[in-house]
């Protein structure tokens, strides 16, 4: 089973770090990251 993730945070360093951590897991797919939710 695959988990799809969209990262939303205004800190680019945090988004990049989370993306690296999450994409290291074979069942997690980060489909996008955004700086704002609005």
RODO-2510 file (C-alpha; in nm, 4 decimals, decimal comma):
residues 38
     n   res          X          Y          Z
     1     x     0,0000     0,0000     0,0000
     2     x     0,1379     0,3399    -0,1000
     3     x     0,1064     0,6606     0,1020
     4     x     0,0769     0,9856    -0,0926
     5     x     0,1973     1,3057     0,0751
     6     x     0,1771     1,6777     0,0028
     7     x     0,4166     1,8846     0,2157
     8     x     0,3066     2,2355     0,3152
     9     x     0,5342     2,4603     0,5191
    10     x     0,6719     2,8102     0,4758
    11     x     1,0299     2,6998     0,5526
    12     x     1,2024     2,5580     0,2436
    13     x     1,4744     2,3854     0,4474
    14     x     1,2134     2,1972     0,6496
    15     x     1,0227     2,0934     0,3354
    16     x     1,3422     1,9712     0,1690
    17     x     1,4486     1,7741     0,4760
    18     x     1,1089     1,6134     0,5212
    19     x     1,0968     1,5239     0,1519
    20     x     1,4336     1,3467     0,1795
    21     x     1,3268     1,1555     0,4894
    22     x     0,9884     1,0550     0,3501
    23     x     1,1142     0,9567     0,0047
    24     x     1,3689     0,7237     0,1663
    25     x     1,0729     0,5015     0,2578
    26     x     0,9636     0,2840    -0,0373
    27     x     0,5909     0,3111     0,0429
    28     x     0,5768     0,6920     0,0625
    29     x     0,5439     0,9172    -0,2418
    30     x     0,5728     1,2950    -0,2021
    31     x     0,3651     1,4387    -0,4864
    32     x     0,4243     1,8088    -0,4151
    33     x     0,5514     2,0633    -0,1706
    34     x     0,4171     2,4139    -0,1264
    35     x     0,5175     2,7204     0,0730
    36     x     0,1631     2,8350     0,1511
    37     x    -0,1728     2,6703     0,1856
    38     x    -0,3738     2,9635     0,0551
***
